Amino acid sequence: MDIQTLTFLIVGGTFALYIAIAIWARAGSTNDFYVAGGGVPPVLNGMATAADWMSAASFISMAGLISFMGYDGAVYLMGWTGGYVLLALCLAPYLRKFGKFTVPDFIGDRYYSQTARTVAVFCAIFVCFTYVAGQMRGVGVVFSRFLEVDIMTGVLIGMAIVFFYTVLGGMKGITYTQVAQFCVMVFAYVVPAVFISIMLTGHILPQTGFGATLADGSGMFLLEKLDQLSVDLGFTEYTSGTKSTIDVFFITFALMVGTAGLPHVIVRFFTVPKVSDARKSAGWALAFIAIVYTTAPSLAAFARTNMIETINGPEMQGTEYAEAPMWIKNWEKTGLIEWNDQNNDGKMFYSGDERNEMVVDRDIMVLANPEIANLPAWVIALVAAGGVAAALSTSAGLLLVISTSVSHDLLKRNFAPNISDKAELLYARMAAAIAILIAGYFGINPPGFVAQVVAFAFGLAASSFFPAIIMGIFSKRMNDKGAVAGMLAGITFTAVYIIYFKFVNPEASTPENWWFGISPEGIGTLGMLVNFVVAFLVFKSTKEAPEDIQELVESIRYPKGAGQASAH
């Protein structure tokens, strides 16, 4: 059976499963729609959290980034993993105790201000739309190759699926769908890595194969060979870094605190019955995430080695285009690989200097990896299903945050406090539908490659939500004016910096022109510091939080009860 047929069968089968789960778990109330009724077991919530957090950036793009950037790509691995630990230990239990199931709800009540709530809604929508653009792009990349449709058609198919189970099932449908998507995602990520590890090094575990000697009898270590190939072809040594220390620190920290401020991940801790269950689900999620994140560096190295040898041939003299492997010609159709025969010799050559004739999009590395290694067709189709699952699971969580921000935080808590439960649910579904249309547009016209777009979203979350949440929990005297001023200053500074260097004047985006040598991917850390400083200065010149709010914060920090997630 050919790859396309198998892809239709496996991806179609997973879609049928997701839709069936959505129908089975459809939401009948706002409590079901927003927090799945608050009754999800910790293990299942851990799986759903892992799927929600490990987006297309993790599945499709992270190993591709490491594959192309080498050591420098580790900042994404360290930042995202460290951020989840920060969220699980420092924020999740306290937010769960507070009992409000959206970040704007927490900020609005903690800072006793409708203005603070509205600013938080704006920040949530801005962050989520930036993030979801990368997910929809990921869906388009997968479909454009494996279903042989253009990226626009692929995005439209993804929109239709997400629309169905998000609008119908809400958080309840999304949660159980994400459990299934996690299983598909992990299986699809690990299976090809195991196959290729055995082929290249003889090790079953990719994590040990990554540091092992090659199975070709040369006695060379995998990374040693990759370093040699990289230097010979004009690339930077794979295991050495080129980024400045300050930029590595700022990118890593922005990803960490951005993770801890992501509203679609935070809301997952309200779907379990108790605070203790929130802690347990955080532990389970970290264990599940580790399966993919410890596999990513090895997968990146395997893919890089195989790609270089496939394109350049065993003697590194180039490969006749007429004899090129089918994976190159298949990906050429999508526009994500290009060959420009500069010396008219009919041979492909891939290098990091003027000899280079190949343009390879880094977002294809995980998806193309099984084809490059000549793995069975069913493995290739399985990876396609995993890529779609990763993108759809996070898209659904983000779109739900957008819809709840509009229906609950703006309408219910601001403009229409007497709205009925049924009407609120209707508006939530309408907001989700509109959000999906906007997200689809950004997926068709993305502002960058998948992981880069997601990094921007983390920077925006780091500069807006993280300081407000941290001060809201650990500084009982922080007032509404300080929090609002800090959020506005932080997200405005970060957004302006990113927009200028990435869209207004991208030619100027070089280390020499960046402030203090900090790239747009890392500027969220500086935006976070701006937020803290502005909030503190405004707080010092205004009246501190009322006594009842300070007592409320004390009760969060020293919990005595479970804390029920509440919409009221």
N, C-alpha and C positions, 0 to 999 in steps of 0.2 A: 504494500500500500504506500502511495507517495506521501511526501511531507504535507502537501496542502490538504489532502483528504484527511489525514490523521489530525492535522491542526483543526480542521472544521469539526471533527468528531470530539476531540478532547476539549477544545475551548467551548464548543457548543454544549457539551455535557456539563461543564462547570457552570455555564450560564443558566442552564436548566435547573441545576442544583440551587444556585443563588436565588432564582425567581421562586422556586418551590418553597425555600426557607422563608422568603419575604411574605409569601401568601400565608404560610403557617403561622408566622410570628407577627402578623399585621397589628399595628397599633390601634387601640380602641379608645385611648384617652391621651391627654397631654402628658401624663406621667409615663405612659408607655412610650410615647413619641420622643420625649426628652431624655429619660433615664432608664428605659426598658423596665419600668415598674420597680427599679431598685432591688431586683431579686436575682441577679446573675451570679452563679457560683464563682469563687475566686480563680479557679483554674481556667474556666472558660473565659472569664474576663481578662485573664492574663494573655490568653491566645488572641482575643479580640484586640486588646491594647497593642500587642506586638504587631498585628496586622495593620492596625490603624496607624501606628508610628512608622513601621518599615514600608515606606511609600515606594513609588517608582524610582525615587532617588536612591533608595537603599538597594532595591532589587536590580534595576536596570543600569543606573548611572554610577553608583559608588565604586564598584569594581572596575568600571571603565575609567573613572577618574584616577584610581590608583594605578591601573595599567598604563596610562599615558603619563601620569605625573610621578610615578614611582614613590619614593619616600615622602615627597610633598603631599601626596594624596592621603597620607595617614591622618592629616588634620581633620578630615571629615569623619574618619573612623573614631578617632579619640573624642572629638567634639560631641558627636551624636550619642556615643555610648556614655560619656561622662555626664552629659545633660540629663539622660534618663535616670542615672543614679541620684543626681541632684534633685530632680523632681520627686522621685520615690521617697527619698529620705527627709527632705526639707520642706516640701510643700504639700504633697498629696494628702497625708493624714490630717493636716490642719484645715485644708480646704474642705475635706470630707466632713470634718467635724462642724464646720460653719454651716453646712447644709444647703447652700445655694448651688444649683447645678450648672450655672454658666459663669464665666469669668466676669462679664459685665454686671451680673447680678451680685457677685461677691464685692466687686469694687463699688457699685452703687450703694449697697447697704453698709459696707465697712466705712466708706467715706461719707455716709449720710447725705448723698447728693445726687440729684437727677442729672446734673451736668456731668459729674464723674461717670455716671452710668452711660450717658450718651456718648461721651468721648471714648469710653471703653468699647461701646458697640462699633463706633467708627474704626477703631484700631483692629477689632476682631475681624470685621468684614475686609479691611484692607489686607491684613496678614493672610487671611484664608483665601482670598482671591489670588494673591500672589503665589501662594503655595499650590492651589489647585490647578493653576496654569501648567505647572510642571507635570502634574499627574495626568492631565488630559493629553499633554504632549507625549507622555509615555505610552498611553493607549494608542495614539496615532502611529507612533514608531512601530509598535508590535504588529498592529493590523496591516500597516503598509507593506510589511515584508511577508508575513505568514498567510494573510488572506489575499495578498496581491491586490490591494485596493490603495487608493491614494490616502495621504494622511488625513485629509478633510473627512473622507468617508469613514475612516477608522475612528476619528474623534466622535462623529455623529452616532456610530454604533455604540461606543462607550457611554455617550450621553444618555442614550435610550435605556441601557441597562441600569445605570445609576439612578436615573429618574424613576424607574419602576420600583426598585426596592427601597430607595430613600423616601420617596413620597408616600408609598404604601405602608412600609413597616416602621419608619422612623428609627429611633435608637434601638428599639426591640428587634426589628428586622435586621438592622445593620449589625448589631452585636453578634447574632447567630450566623449571619452571612459571613462576617469577618472571621469567625472560628473556622468555617470551611475554607475561606480564602487563605488563612494562615497555613493550614495543612497542605493546600495546593502549592503555596508559595515556597515553603521550606523543602518539600519533596522535589520541586522543580529546580531549586537552587543547589541542593546538596548532591542529587543523583549525578548530574554531569561532572561536578567537581570530583566525585569519587572515581568515576570512569577515567577522567583525564589524569588524575593523580596516579592511578595504577599504571596507565600507559606511559607516563613520563618518568615516574620514580619508583614504581612498584609498591608504593604505600597506599593502603586503603583509605586512611584518613587524610584528607587534603591538608589539614593543619600540620601534620608531620611531614607530608610530602613537600610542603613549602620550603622546609629547611633541609631536605634530604639530597643525596647524590642522584644523578640521573641514571636511568636504567639502560642507557646505551653503552655502558662499559667504559665510558671516558673517565670516570672517577670524579668528574666536576660536579659541584653543587649546582642546583637549579639557579639560585640567585647569582652565583659566580658566572655562569654562562650568560645569564641575562645582562649582567654588568658588562661583560665582554662584547656581546652583540651591540649593546647600546653605545658604547664608546666607539667601536669600529664603524658604526653607521652614523656617527655625528650627533647622537643624542647625549644628554647628560647621563652619567652613571646611574643606573636604576636605584641603587640603595643609598644615593647621596642626595641631599636636599639643595634646592636653589633659592627657596624663599628666605627672606630675612627672618631672624628670630622674632622680632616684634610682630611681623605679619602672621607668622605661625601661631603665636600666642593669641593675637586678637581674633583670628578666624576661629581657632579652637574654642576660645572663651565665648565668642558670639554664638557658636553652634550649641554650646553647653547651656548657657542661660536662655537662649532662644527655645531650646527643647523644653526647659522648665517653664516657659511662658506660653507654650502652644495651647490654645483653648480646646482644640479637638482631642488632645491627649488628656488634659486635665478633667474633662467631663466624664471620661471613662471611670474615674474613681467614685462617681456617684451612682453607678449602676449596680453596685454590690450592697448587701444589706447593712453592713456595719463598718466602723472605722478599722477594726482589726482585719476585716476582709479586704479593705483597700490596701493595707500593707501587704497582705498575702498575695493579692493579685499583682501588685507591683513587683514582688519577688519572682513570681511565675513569669511575668512578662519579660523581666531581665534575663531569665534563664532561656526563654524561647528566642529572644532577640540575639543572644550570644551564639546560637546555632548558625545564624546567617553571618553575623559580624566577625566570627572567628574564621569563617570559610572565605570571606571576601578577599583578603590579601593573597591567599593561595590561588584563588580563581583568577585574580588579576594577573599574577605572574604566569600562570599556565597559558592564559589567553594571549598575553603579550609574546611569549616565546613562540607559540604555535603560529601566530599571525605573521611575525617577522620571517620565520622560516618558510611559511607557505607562500608569501608574496615574493620574497627574494630568492627562494630556492635554497637547496642544501649547501651550495657553494657561495651563497651570498652575492651572486652575479646577476640576479634578476631572473624572472620567469617569463617565458613567452606568453603574451596576452592570449593568443589563440589556444594555449594549453592551460589557461587559468582555471583554478577550481571553480565549481559551480557557485559556491557561496559568494565569491566576489561578484560574479555577474548577476546573481539574485539580488544582492544588496545594492548594486549599481542602479537597478530599476527604481529603487526608492529614492535615489539621489543622496544617500548617506555614505556612499563610497564613490570617489571619482578618480579616473586615471587620465593623466595628461602626459602623453609620450613626448617628452622634451627633446630627446636626442634622435627620435624617429628610428629606433632600433627594434620596435615591436615588443620590447620587454618592459614588464612592470618592475619598478624599483622603489622601495620604501626606506627613507632615511631622514635624519634630522638636519640635513644641510642642503646645499644647492642641487644635489643629485636627486632629491625627492621628486617622485612623479605621482604619488598617491595622496589623496585626501580621505581620511577615515574618520567618521564621526565617532566620538568616544562613547556615545550612548548605545552603540550597537554591540559593544564587546561581549556582554553577558549573553545577549540573544544570539549572536553569531557564533559564540564559542563552541557549541556542540557541532555545528556544521564545519567549522575550521578543523576540529579534531576528528571529523568523519565518524561521529557517533550515530547510533541507529536513529531512524526517522522518528520513532515514538519519543525519544529523549528530546529531540528538537521541538516537537509539538508540545511536549510537557513544559519546556521552558517558556514557550509562547503563552501557555495558560497561566504560568506563574507570574509572568510580567504583567499580564492583564489583571490578575488577581491583586497584585501589589498596587497598581495604579487605581483600580476601582475601590479597593478597601479604604484607602486614605481619602479619595475623592468624596466618598459617601460621608465620612466623618466630618470633613471640612464643610461640605454643603449643609450638613445638619446644624453645625455651629452658626453658619450664616442665616439659616431659616429661623433658628431659635433666637438669634440676636434681634431679628426683625420682629417676629411675632410675639415673643415673650418680653424681651428687654425694652424694645421701643413701644410696641402697642400696649401690652398688658401692664407694664410697669411705668409707662409714661403717658401715652395719649388716650388709652381706652381701658382704664383700670377695672371697669365693670363688664368687660367683654366675657361672654360665656365660654366654657371649656370647649364646646363644639366649634364655635366661631374662631377661637384661638388656634385650634387644630387645623381648621381650613386655611387660615392665613399662613400658618407654618408651612403647609404643603404648597401654597401658592408661592411663598418666598423661595422654597427649595427649587421649584420649577424655574423661576426667573433666574435664580443663581446658577442653575445648570446651563441655561442658555448663554449667560455671560462667560461662565467657565469654559464652555465649548469654544467660544470665540477666541479666548486666550490660548486654548490648546491648539487651535489652527494657526494663530499668529503669536507664537511664544516670544517672550523677550530674551531668551537665551536657551542653552541646553539644560536638560532636566535638573541636574544637581545644582547648577549655578542658580537657577530660578528659585529652587527650594532654599538655598543658602541665603538668598535675599530675604525670603519670608522669615527665616530664623533670626536674621539681623533685626528685622522690624519688630518681631516678638520680643527680642532681647531688649530693645530700646524703649518699648512701650509697657508691656505687661509685667515683665519680671520685677522691675523695681517697685511698681505699685503693689504687687502681691507680697513681695518680701517685706516692704515697709508696713503693709497692712497686717501682717502676721506678727512681726517682731518689733515694731515700733508703735506702741499703743497710742502715743501722743500725736503721731502724724495726722494732719488734717486734710480736709477735702481740697482746699485751694492748692496746697503743696503737691498733692497727688495729681490733680488735673494739669497744673502747670508743667510738672515733670513729664507726664505722658505726652502732652502736646509738643514739648521741646524735644524730647528724645526721638519720637517717631518722625517729626518734621526734619530734624537734622539728618537722620539716617536716610530717609526717603530722598531728600534733596541730593545728598552725596551720591547715592546709588544711581538716581536718574541722570545726574550730570555726567558721571563717568561711563555709564553704560548706554545711555540713549542720546543725550544732548551732544556730548563731545567724546565719543569712545576712543578717538585717536589719542587723546591726552591721558588715557588710562594706563599709565606706566608708573613704576615705583618712584621715579623722580618727581612726578607730579602729585602723587598721593600725599595726603596729610600724614606726616610722620612715617611715611612708608607703609601706611595701612591700606590694603586693597578694599574695594567695595564689599567683598564677601566678609571682611572682618570689621567693617565700620560699625556694626551693631554694638560692639563692645564699647566703643567711644560714645555712641548714642546712649547706651545704658548709663555711662558715667555722667553724661550731660543731664539725663533724667534725674539721677540721684542729687546732683549738685543744685539744679534748679528747684527741685522739690524741697530740699533742705533750706535753701535761701528764702523761698516763699513761706515755708513753715515758720521760720524764725521771725519773720516780720508780720505774722498773723496769729490769731488765737489758736491754741492747740485743740485737739479733738475733745468733744464733750465727755463728761464723766461716764455716762452710760455706754458710750462707744469704747472707752478704755476698759471698762469692766467686761464688755463683750469680747474684746481682744484677749484679755486675761483668760477668759473661759475657753477660748480656742486653743491657746498655748498650753493650758493645763486641763486637758479634757477629762470630763467625768462621765460622759455618756456617749452613745453611739452617733448621735446626730443624724436626723432623718433628712434626706434630700427633699427639698420643698420648693414648690413653684410659687409660694405665697409669702 
